[in-house]
Amino acid sequence: MATRGNGAAADYQLFDDAENVVRDTKQKRVKQIEAGEIELISKAKLPTRFGIFTIYGFLDNRDGKEHTAMVRGEVRGARSCPVRVHSECHTGDIWFSLRCDCREQLEASLNYVNSKGTGVIIYLRQEGRGIGLLNKLKAYDHLGLPTDARSYEAAAEIIRLLGIESVALITNNPEKIKGLQENNITVADRIPVIIRSNLHNKRYLRTKKERLGHLLEP
């Protein structure tokens, strides 16, 4: 078991159990995603406080996870289509946690896409940066940043199923760009997400910038 860090070093605390989860998860992703593994199950019109979207529901037949995509306008054949790939954050999206900026990024992306009239927000069920909710809470308890085990194979297949030619990715994370490109998605542009920090997430955001290379404003 890794020991508890002190001061700023605590932001970089990683756990042996989380690292094992990452290793096991990545070993299962050796092969490229195959046709038919992500399946469109249903879609419906969904009015929201951000605007009227069409919600698409997808099933990943490899692990049974259900992903969704909020679509605004006609995206089939679109080039440089605004796309946000958002990984599930139970503490932020559901419980309004101030320890991260996940909910703010999600809401900003919905507002942006609605204002443009065309775009997609993909919501991936990969909680805790891919290591799961309970491992994320352990990282919180030790003041650390959860290990990143996220995969973008499902997001790439959803983009293909929606018929999008290329994306303008709404992100501050260069690993998302790399992840989509490695899965044969053309990333034509990046749209930054500017979120004001608060007292509770300043160190978290600094860690993302300094250790993970996130492209955040000074």
C-alpha positions as CSV (number, residue, x, y, z in Angstrom):
1,M,0.0,0.0,0.0
2,A,1.4,3.4,-0.9
3,T,1.9,5.9,1.9
4,R,0.1,9.1,2.4
5,G,1.8,12.1,0.9
6,N,2.3,15.5,2.6
7,G,1.6,19.0,1.3
8,A,1.6,19.6,-2.5
9,A,3.0,16.1,-3.0
10,A,-0.3,14.7,-1.8
11,D,-1.9,15.8,-5.1
12,Y,0.2,13.1,-6.8
13,Q,-0.6,10.2,-4.5
14,L,-1.3,7.0,-6.5
15,F,-2.4,3.7,-5.1
16,D,-1.2,0.2,-5.7
17,D,-4.8,-1.1,-6.1
18,A,-5.6,1.7,-8.6
19,E,-2.5,0.9,-10.6
20,N,-3.5,-2.7,-10.7
21,V,-6.9,-1.8,-12.0
22,V,-5.3,0.3,-14.7
23,R,-2.9,-2.5,-15.7
24,D,-5.7,-5.1,-15.8
25,T,-8.0,-2.8,-17.8
26,K,-5.4,-1.9,-20.4
27,Q,-4.5,-5.6,-20.9
28,K,-8.1,-6.2,-21.9
29,R,-7.9,-3.4,-24.5
30,V,-5.1,-4.9,-26.5
31,K,-7.2,-5.5,-29.6
32,Q,-8.8,-2.7,-31.6
33,I,-12.6,-2.3,-31.3
34,E,-14.4,-4.5,-33.8
35,A,-17.4,-3.6,-35.9
36,G,-20.7,-4.2,-34.0
37,E,-19.3,-4.1,-30.5
38,I,-21.0,-0.7,-29.9
39,E,-24.6,-0.9,-30.9
40,L,-27.2,2.0,-31.2
41,I,-30.2,0.9,-29.2
42,S,-32.6,3.8,-29.2
43,K,-32.9,7.6,-29.6
44,A,-35.4,10.2,-28.4
45,K,-36.0,13.9,-28.3
46,L,-34.9,15.4,-25.0
47,P,-35.7,18.9,-24.0
48,T,-33.2,20.3,-21.4
49,R,-32.5,23.6,-19.7
50,F,-29.6,24.0,-22.2
51,G,-31.8,23.4,-25.2
52,I,-33.5,20.6,-27.2
53,F,-31.3,17.7,-28.0
54,T,-31.7,14.2,-29.4
55,I,-30.4,11.6,-26.9
56,Y,-28.9,8.4,-28.4
57,G,-28.4,5.3,-26.3
58,F,-25.6,2.9,-27.1
59,L,-24.8,-0.6,-25.7
60,D,-21.2,-1.8,-25.5
61,N,-21.5,-5.5,-26.1
62,R,-18.1,-6.2,-24.7
63,D,-18.8,-5.1,-21.1
64,G,-22.5,-4.3,-21.0
65,K,-22.0,-0.6,-20.4
66,E,-24.6,1.9,-21.6
67,H,-23.3,5.1,-23.1
68,T,-25.3,8.1,-24.3
69,A,-24.8,10.9,-26.8
70,M,-26.6,14.3,-26.7
71,V,-26.9,15.4,-30.3
72,R,-27.8,18.9,-31.6
73,G,-28.6,19.5,-35.2
74,E,-27.6,17.3,-38.2
75,V,-24.1,15.8,-37.6
76,R,-24.0,13.1,-40.2
77,G,-21.3,14.0,-42.7
78,A,-20.2,17.0,-40.5
79,R,-16.6,18.2,-40.5
80,S,-15.0,19.9,-37.6
81,C,-18.1,19.0,-35.6
82,P,-18.0,20.2,-32.0
83,V,-17.7,17.1,-29.8
84,R,-17.3,16.7,-26.1
85,V,-16.2,13.2,-24.8
86,H,-17.2,13.3,-21.1
87,S,-16.4,10.5,-18.7
88,E,-18.9,9.8,-15.9
89,C,-18.2,11.6,-12.7
90,H,-20.6,10.6,-10.0
91,T,-19.3,13.0,-7.4
92,G,-19.3,16.0,-9.7
93,D,-22.2,15.3,-12.1
94,I,-24.6,14.0,-9.4
95,W,-23.4,15.4,-6.1
96,F,-22.1,18.8,-7.3
97,S,-18.6,18.2,-5.9
98,L,-16.3,21.2,-5.8
99,R,-13.2,19.0,-5.8
100,C,-13.3,18.8,-9.6
101,D,-14.5,20.8,-12.6
102,C,-16.4,17.9,-14.3
103,R,-19.9,19.2,-14.0
104,E,-18.9,22.7,-15.0
105,Q,-17.2,21.3,-18.1
106,L,-20.3,19.2,-19.0
107,E,-22.6,22.2,-18.6
108,A,-20.3,24.5,-20.6
109,S,-20.2,22.0,-23.4
110,L,-24.0,21.6,-23.5
111,N,-24.3,25.4,-23.6
112,Y,-21.7,25.7,-26.4
113,V,-23.1,23.0,-28.6
114,N,-26.6,24.4,-28.2
115,S,-25.4,27.9,-29.1
116,K,-23.7,26.5,-32.3
117,G,-26.8,24.6,-33.3
118,T,-24.7,21.5,-34.2
119,G,-22.6,19.2,-32.1
120,V,-22.4,16.2,-29.8
121,I,-21.7,15.4,-26.1
122,I,-20.8,11.8,-25.6
123,Y,-21.2,10.5,-22.0
124,L,-19.1,7.5,-21.3
125,R,-19.7,5.2,-18.3
126,Q,-16.1,5.1,-17.1
127,E,-16.2,6.5,-13.6
128,G,-13.2,7.7,-11.7
129,R,-11.0,8.3,-14.7
130,G,-11.7,4.6,-15.6
131,I,-10.8,3.0,-12.3
132,G,-14.2,3.0,-10.7
133,L,-16.1,5.1,-8.1
134,L,-14.7,3.3,-5.0
135,N,-11.1,3.5,-6.1
136,K,-11.7,7.2,-6.9
137,L,-13.0,7.8,-3.4
138,K,-9.9,6.1,-2.0
139,A,-7.8,8.5,-3.9
140,Y,-9.9,11.4,-2.5
141,D,-9.4,10.1,1.0
142,H,-5.6,10.2,0.5
143,L,-5.8,13.6,-1.3
144,G,-4.5,12.1,-4.5
145,L,-5.5,12.3,-8.2
146,P,-7.0,9.1,-9.5
147,T,-4.9,7.1,-11.9
148,D,-6.1,7.7,-15.5
149,A,-7.3,4.4,-17.1
150,R,-9.8,5.8,-19.5
151,S,-10.3,4.4,-23.0
152,Y,-11.7,6.2,-26.0
153,E,-12.5,3.2,-28.2
154,A,-16.2,3.4,-27.4
155,A,-16.3,7.2,-28.1
156,A,-14.6,6.7,-31.4
157,E,-17.1,4.0,-32.5
158,I,-20.0,6.3,-31.4
159,I,-18.6,9.1,-33.5
160,R,-18.4,6.7,-36.5
161,L,-21.9,5.4,-35.9
162,L,-23.2,9.1,-35.9
163,G,-21.5,9.5,-39.3
164,I,-19.2,12.4,-38.3
165,E,-16.4,13.0,-40.7
166,S,-14.1,15.0,-38.3
167,V,-14.3,16.6,-34.9
168,A,-13.5,19.8,-33.1
169,L,-12.9,18.3,-29.7
170,I,-14.1,20.3,-26.7
171,T,-11.3,19.5,-24.2
172,N,-8.3,20.6,-22.3
173,N,-6.8,17.1,-22.2
174,P,-4.3,16.2,-25.0
175,E,-4.7,12.5,-24.1
176,K,-8.3,12.6,-25.4
177,I,-7.1,14.0,-28.7
178,K,-4.4,11.2,-28.8
179,G,-6.9,8.6,-27.8
180,L,-9.4,9.4,-30.6
181,Q,-6.6,9.7,-33.2
182,E,-5.3,6.3,-32.2
183,N,-8.8,5.0,-32.9
184,N,-8.8,6.6,-36.4
185,I,-10.9,9.7,-35.6
186,T,-9.8,12.9,-37.4
187,V,-9.4,15.7,-34.8
188,A,-9.5,18.8,-36.9
189,D,-9.4,21.3,-34.1
190,R,-9.5,21.7,-30.3
191,I,-12.0,23.9,-28.5
192,P,-10.8,24.8,-25.0
193,V,-13.1,24.7,-21.9
194,I,-12.4,27.6,-19.6
195,I,-13.6,27.0,-16.1
196,R,-12.9,29.3,-13.1
197,S,-11.2,27.4,-10.3
198,N,-12.5,27.5,-6.7
199,L,-11.0,27.1,-3.3
200,H,-11.5,23.3,-3.3
201,N,-10.2,22.4,-6.7
202,K,-7.2,24.7,-7.2
203,R,-4.7,22.1,-6.3
204,Y,-6.5,19.4,-8.3
205,L,-6.5,21.6,-11.4
206,R,-2.8,22.5,-10.9
207,T,-2.0,18.8,-10.7
208,K,-3.8,18.1,-14.0
209,K,-1.8,20.9,-15.6
210,E,1.6,20.1,-14.2
211,R,1.5,16.3,-14.1
212,L,-1.0,15.3,-16.8
213,G,-0.3,18.1,-19.3
214,H,-3.8,19.5,-19.4
215,L,-4.0,22.7,-21.4
216,L,-5.4,25.0,-18.8
217,E,-5.4,28.8,-18.6
218,P,-2.7,30.2,-16.3
